C-alpha cells in the first residue's frame, strides 16, 4: 500500500485505439495513447487502483497507481565503436592530429 505523500507514477488512457486520429500510422492506431504523470499521493492507495496525486506544479490528477518512487529507466544505449571513430575523426579535422597516449 502506498501512503499519502508518497512520490508515485499514475497512468491514464487518453485515447483508446478506436479513438486515434485517421492519419496516425497503422501500428500506432493499434495501441492506446497513454499518459504517465508523477506526483504526491493525496490519500493512501493500492497499486493498480484509481488514485489522485498532486504534481510538482500543483495540479491534482487522477489515474491508476502503477509505481511508487518512480525512477528513470532510460539510457543512451549501448556503446557504438563507430561513433567513437567518427568523434576522433572530427576532432582531428578540427584541431589537427594529436598523439594518443
NORJOZI-V711834 format. One record per pair of residues at least 6 apart in sequence whose ideal C-beta (glycine too) atoms are under 7 Angstrom apart, sorted by the first residue. I is the first residue (numbers start at 1). J is the second residue. D is the distance in Angstrom with one decimal. If there is no record, write none. Layout:
# NORJOZI-V711834
[[I/J/D] [I/J/D]]
This chain:
# NORJOZI-V711834
[[1/44/5.9] [1/46/5.8] [2/8/5.8] [2/41/5.7] [2/44/6.8] [2/45/5.3] [2/47/7.0] [2/65/6.3] [2/68/4.9] [3/41/6.9] [3/44/5.4] [4/41/5.3] [4/42/6.6] [4/43/5.2] [4/44/5.5] [5/40/5.5] [5/41/6.3] [6/40/6.9] [6/41/5.0] [6/68/5.7] [7/38/6.7] [7/40/6.0] [7/69/5.7] [8/38/7.0] [8/39/6.7] [8/41/5.5] [8/53/5.8] [8/65/5.9] [8/67/6.5] [8/68/5.4] [9/36/5.8] [9/38/5.4] [9/66/5.4] [9/67/4.0] [9/70/4.0] [10/37/5.2] [10/39/6.9] [10/51/6.2] [10/53/5.6] [10/61/6.2] [10/63/3.3] [10/64/6.4] [10/65/6.1] [10/66/6.8] [11/34/6.1] [11/36/5.5] [11/63/5.3] [11/64/4.9] [11/66/4.7] [12/35/4.5] [12/63/4.2] [13/32/4.8] [13/34/5.8] [14/33/4.5] [14/34/6.8] [14/35/5.2] [15/32/6.2] [15/33/4.1] [16/32/5.4] [17/29/6.1] [17/30/5.7] [17/31/6.2] [17/32/5.8] [20/28/6.8] [20/29/4.7] [20/33/6.8] [37/55/6.3] [37/61/5.1] [37/63/6.5] [38/70/5.9] [39/53/3.2] [39/54/5.2] [39/55/4.3] [39/61/6.3] [40/53/5.7] [40/54/5.2] [41/51/6.1] [41/53/5.3] [42/52/4.7] [42/53/6.1] [42/54/6.0] [42/60/6.7] [45/51/3.7] [45/65/5.0] [47/65/5.5] [48/64/6.4] [48/65/6.6] [49/65/5.9] [50/62/6.5] [50/64/6.3] [51/63/7.0] [51/65/4.3] [52/60/5.8] [52/61/6.7] [52/62/4.7] [53/61/6.0] [54/60/5.4] [55/61/6.2]]
